């Protein structure tokens, strides 16, 4: 299933701690970015989210005790079985693609050079989607949605519904947020 077809709610829960996991389980979102956990807890978190009919994407850089090696990714794919992964590293996207995981390339847009480099990285590693941070730059969302043949997810620094709508109108498929109050939006 393509990532575009998974999106039922255009708000994505970006879970950064165990307390927020409980909010995500009962929220309107159907996609969760998991940015918390460790080798002892992550399997349980994924299982809880799956039981709540959520698609789970692990941000490997935030999972304590897991490395970015091919063996670690193989383990994640075979035993934890998340929907996919999020990473800033293009080589991890390539490996995860080979292992059958959905992939989201995260890029930080700090200046024009970062935008150019981000476009090059995405084209070389071919993720299923691209998450851009900060997500409050409709002009850049529009530019990237024209230059890349990948769904755009806007995240970071978005604090209210009007900013969500601006990002979506600029071409974002969805918006990720770490604020449980925003997960209540019916989008």
LINMO-V10424 format. One line per field, one symbol per residue. psi: psi as a letter, one per 20 degrees, with the letter a starting at -180 (. if undefined). A space follows every 10 residues. Layout:
psi->???
This chain:
psi->pqhhihogpj pppnoirhgh ghghhjriqi ppookqrahh hhgggggghg hjlqppppnh iiopiprkrg gghgggghgh lrhaqpqioh hhggghghjj qqqoppqpnh rhhhgghggg gghhimrhrp pqpqjkmhgh ggghhhhqkq qpppqpjpir hhhghggghi iqhrpqqjoh hhiipn.
